[in-house]
Amino acid sequence: MSNARRAAFYAPLKHPFEGEASGDREIARALMAGLTACDLAPELASRLLSWRRRFEPADAVRLERRAALVAAQLVRRYRRRPHAAQPCCWMTYQNYARCPDLLGPPVATALALPYILVDTALSTSSRRTPFRPWVSAARLAVRRADLIFAMSPRDVPRLAAIRGPRFAAERLLLLPPAVDLARFAASETVRARHRAALARRIPATEGPLVLCVAMMREADKLDSYRLLAAALAELSRESAGRRWHLVVVGDGPARRAVEAVLAAVPADRVCLLGALEPAALPAVYLGADLFAFPGIGDALGLVYLEAAAAGLPVVACRGPGPDFMVAPGGGLLTDATPAAYAAGIAQLLDDPARCREMGHAARAFVAAERTMEAWTRRLRDGLARLSLGSRVPAGSPA
């Protein structure tokens, strides 16, 4: 890769070297690995983050000024390099009203670089949101893009409308999230070993193990934990004889709030393992029986693909992220109420055969649609449309 052309990479929501584990971080890392597989050498352009939970005008002005300085510095830095060491393109992962790309458009324009957006969406409430100034910034990035990879089909119609039919046909491509299926491959013997190892970490293991993997943050994540806790508390009240145990992987600033809501579930049925590094996650997935996280407000939800890759059926709530990420036939999507969610979990707890069938369907879906090999092929095909990276061999599936 020493002679590979360089690609500037930027993630305004969470950079790929962030210490806190999350799906956003893993997708950013996968994009950088994908660029490498396409014979490009990615380098992180900046660690400047633009994401804000609330829009405060004074803070926005400071950030925009800082971004303008960083963009000017990047232009000077890249121009000072030998031609072979200059980036041949700029890729930004995530561009929304809450985290607009304030660096990519000015740098790419100043250096005449192809500008690539991955996972961008346009607000549907631009007149009502306090983020209205950044709605315009996010739209500017979309209009400047030479290539757009949408990660969810729900974003395609609005992007196509703003860029027109010709761009949509040639430069607007779907790049659904993917996982490394090999990380979750295991025989029944290996699964039993992982189950035994997981059992040693929890106080009681009678019955199925229900796994939840999610960051502990305020707002949507905490709302999902509230719904999960309320549903499991309802299950406990309805049938004390039904045995199950909840294993939670995750940490974050709302940990105390999550612990408080989970206190509604009998303490001997809940085990919090804290945050785990990605390398340790497959063993936990493979030791569980089903996966449960409502996913309220989730735009995607990489954990649903990880669970599917491990052959776990999923129980989630209907919504933009779960609707697209839960494998068809490999999970249940319920209403976002404690009663409905509890009923979904109970269906799988009470029917182990159906649970196994759905787990097999989930893994088959990942094997057919969401492998890293498929991810790289889609990425390579898009880059080839800008004459970047290695081309897809003739006859290769996309």
JOGI-V580237 format. One line per field, one symbol per residue. burial: b if it has 24 or more other ideal C-beta (glycine too) atoms within 12 Angstrom, else e. A space follows every 50 residues. Layout:
burial: ???
//
This chain:
burial: eeeebbbbbbbbbbbbeeeebbbbbbbbbbbbbbbbbbbbbbbbbbebbb bbeebeeeebeebbeebeebbeebbeebeeeeeeebbbbbbbbbbbbbbb bbbbbbbbebbebbbbbbbbbbbeeeeeeebebbbebbbbbbbbbbbbbb bbeebbebbbebbeeebbeebbbbbbbbbbbebbebeeeebeebbeebee bbeebebbbbbbbbbbbeebbbbbbbbbbbbbbbbbeeeeebebbbbbbb bbebbeebbebbebbeeebbbbbebbebeebbbbbbbbbbbbbbbbbbbb bbbbbbbbbbbbbbbbbbbbbbbbbbbeebbbbbebebebbbebbbbbbe eeeebeebbebbbebbbebbbbbbbbbbbbbbbbbbebbbeeeeeeee
//
